[in-house]
Amino acid sequence: MGKFGRPSFYTPNEVAIHNTLKDLWVSYLGKVYDLTPLAEEHAGNVLLKPVIAEAGKDISHWFNKKTKDIRTHIDPETGCEKYYTPHGRFIHIPPPYPRTDWANDFGRPWWKDEKYYIGELSQKTRFIRILNTLTSQEQTIEVCSEEYLSEILERYLKYNAHAGSYTWKYDGKNLDMGMTLEENEIFDESEDFYVLSMQEEQWLPAIHLYFNDDLTEA
């Protein structure tokens, strides 16, 4: 669970920056996983290479969406159903033929182990402008459409550590920080801008921050 008693949401761009051996995230089937501990545990293992190659990416295409397991195929040589790994066999995938060096006592395979789960992949992201009326500073940030305004505030803290000491308003109305942008009637019109060939950046909804004259919430 995240800070707000529910899963944290991540944008694909946020997942993408975790793309190294020492900081390895992937997403699949709508969820985000931190596989850094897996990479540390199997450091130097050649079977880690296909996973490293997909660091920071979505690997849903590896899976059967119905079974939520790695896709399978019928081996033409044996006629048996086996895992389909066109990019090479990886950690916890058994070898095609019996081998004495294969140990299957690892428990749950990593793709079924929820200990790596860290949150949900946003189904739709959007950009908004946040204007600080006290300093006139403006930031455009990418957010998840599923997030509450309080979670968006958390994203904005890196630009203004005292963001909690401001009243957040849109179109002159106070925003409910426990609701999403859509629920606050801040609608995503980016597709309309695209159809009309309009520059989206010029028409992004702007949230205005008004300083509350104290720092008790900072």
C-alpha positions, 0 to 999 in steps of 0.5 A, spaced: 500 500 500 502 507 498 502 513 503 494 514 502 492 507 503 491 504 496 496 502 491 501 507 488 500 509 481 506 510 476 506 513 469 510 509 464 515 514 464 517 513 471 518 506 470 522 507 464 527 511 468 529 505 472 532 501 467 539 499 470 542 492 473 542 496 480 535 499 479 530 495 475 523 496 474 518 493 469 511 493 468 506 487 466 499 486 466 497 493 469 502 493 475 509 495 476 514 491 479 521 492 482 526 487 480 532 490 483 532 484 489 531 479 483 537 482 479 541 482 486 540 475 488 542 472 481 547 477 479 552 474 474 547 469 472 546 469 464 539 467 465 538 474 468 540 477 461 533 477 458 530 481 464 535 486 464 534 487 456 527 489 458 528 494 464 524 500 465 519 497 459 512 493 459 513 486 458 505 484 458 507 481 451 510 475 455 504 473 458 497 470 457 492 475 459 487 469 461 492 465 465 497 471 467 502 466 466 508 466 461 505 464 454 506 457 452 507 454 445 507 446 443 515 444 442 515 441 435 520 436 437 517 433 443 510 435 442 509 438 449 507 445 452 513 449 454 514 456 456 515 461 450 521 465 450 523 468 444 528 472 447 531 467 451 530 463 457 530 467 463 530 466 471 525 460 473 524 458 466 525 450 466 530 448 461 527 444 455 530 438 457 531 435 463 538 437 466 542 435 473 543 443 474 536 445 474 533 446 481 526 448 482 526 449 489 525 456 489 518 457 491 514 462 486 517 464 480 518 471 480 513 473 475 508 470 480 511 473 487 507 479 489 513 481 494 516 485 488 509 489 486 510 496 488 504 499 485 499 500 479 501 502 472 496 508 470 492 506 464 492 514 462 496 519 464 495 527 462 499 533 463 497 539 468 499 546 469 500 548 476 501 556 478 503 558 484 500 565 485 505 567 490 511 566 486 508 566 479 512 560 478 509 555 473 510 547 473 507 542 467 507 535 470 505 529 468 500 525 473 496 519 473 488 520 471 487 515 477 490 519 482 487 524 488 489 531 488 493 529 494 497 524 491 498 530 485 500 534 491 506 529 493 508 529 486 509 537 486 513 537 493 519 537 489 518 543 486 515 547 492 516 543 499 510 547 502 505 545 497 501 543 503 500 550 505 496 552 499 489 552 497 488 549 490 483 552 486 481 551 479 476 556 475 476 559 482 473 553 485 476 550 491 479 543 489 477 537 493 484 533 495 480 527 496 478 526 489 481 525 482 482 531 477 475 528 473 471 528 479 473 535 480 471 537 473 478 538 470 477 534 464 482 531 459 481 534 453 488 532 450 484 528 444 480 534 442 486 538 441 489 533 437 483 532 433 483 540 432 491 540 431 491 545 437 498 545 441 496 542 447 501 545 451 497 552 450 491 549 453 492 545 459 488 546 465 491 550 470 491 549 477 492 555 481 495 555 488 493 560 493 498 561 499 494 560 506 499 565 510 502 559 514 506 553 514 502 549 519 501 544 513 508 544 510 
